[in-house]
């Protein structure tokens, strides 16, 4: 029973970390390309443009990294880096499970990240895919 609970806790941790790393990739690329970050939300932490930092204890809110960029190519790179991060994490996790003793937590985390990458590339309302579609359409 404790092994099952440990695996469930590990999967939940992987999901939270995957979502956080996705948004952190957007944030770091914004800073690297010198774009202004308007809002940044991850589980338990929210940052607003006016430098207001708020600790929140809700994971129900959507994670997000909103930014301002005058360059469509910069915006495209910033937007693509989130799903690319999930793809890298997912492929790495799947390769790890193939090359060593199967750990179901890592396997589930890998599959989750691949699914998250694909989901984020779909042109759905408010997602990375819709912004990528619009930015590519502008070119």
N, C-alpha and C positions, 0 to 999 in steps of 0.2 A: 504493500500500500504506500509506503513512504517513497519507493522508487517512482511510482506513478505520479505522486504529488510533486516530487522533485522534477520529473520530466515536464509536467504541466507548468510549473513555475519557471523552468528554463525556457520553454516555448514563449510564455508571456514576456519574459525578459528580452528574448530575441526580437519579438514583435515591437516592443517599446523602443529598443535600441535601433532597430531597422528604420522605424519611422523618424526617430531623432536624427540618425545619420543622414537620411534622405534630406531633411530640412537643413541640417548643418552644412551639407554640401552646397545647397543653394546659397546659404549665408556666406560661407567662405569664398565662393566664387564671386558673389556680390562685392565683398571686401577686396578681393584680388583685382577685379576689374574696375574698382572704384565707383560703384553704383550705390545710390542711397537706399538704405534699408528702411522701409516704412513701418513694417510690422513683422515680428518673428515670434511664432508660437510653437512650442513643443510641450510634451507632457510636463506639467508642474512649473512652467516658466513662460512668461510673455514679456516681450520687449517692444516698445512703441517708439516712433520716430523722435518724439520729444524727450528721448532718453529715460522715459519712465519704465522702470523694471517692476514687474508684478509677479509674485510667486502665487500660482494658483494650484489648488489641489484637485483639479478636475481633469480627467483625461477624455472627457466627452467632447470637448471643443475640437474643431478641426486643426490639425497642424498646418502651419503655413509660413511662408517667407515671402512677403510682399516687398517689391523694390521699384525704384524709378530708374529708367535708363532711356537716354535719347538715342541710343544705337540699337537697331533691331538685331544686329549680329551679336552684340553683347547679351541682350535679353534672351536670344535663342540659346546661347552657350550656358547662361545661368539656368535656364529652364530645363535643358536637356541633362544637366549634371545630376539632378535628383534621381531620375529613373536609371541613369547610367550607374550611379552608386548602388542602387538595389540590384542591378544586373551583376555587377562585380561581386557583391556580397553573396548573391544567390549561387552564381557559378562556383565561387570559391568554396562555399559550404557543400555543394553537391560533389565537387571534386574531392574534398576532404572525406566525405562519407564513402566514396568509392575506393579511396586509397587506404583506408584504415577500418578498424572495427566499427560497424554501424552504430551511430548514436542517433536515435530517433529525434532528439531535440535539434541537432544540427541539420538533419535531413528535412524536418518540418520547416526550420528557419530558412533553409535554402529554397525550398519550394515556395514559401511565403514571399520571399524577396523576388523571385522570378515572376510570380503572380502580381505582386505590387508594381514591378517594373512595367509589365504589360498593361495593367489597369491604368497606371499613370500616363501611359502613352495614348490611351483612348481619348478621342476628342469629346470628353464629357464636360458638363458644365462645371466651371471652376477648377478644373484639373490642369495638370501640366500639358497634357495632350492637346487641349483646346488652344492654349497659348502657343504651343509649338506649331499647330496647324495655321493659326492666324499669322504668326511671324513668317512662316514659309510662304504663305499666300502673298505677303507683301513684297517678297523678293522678286 
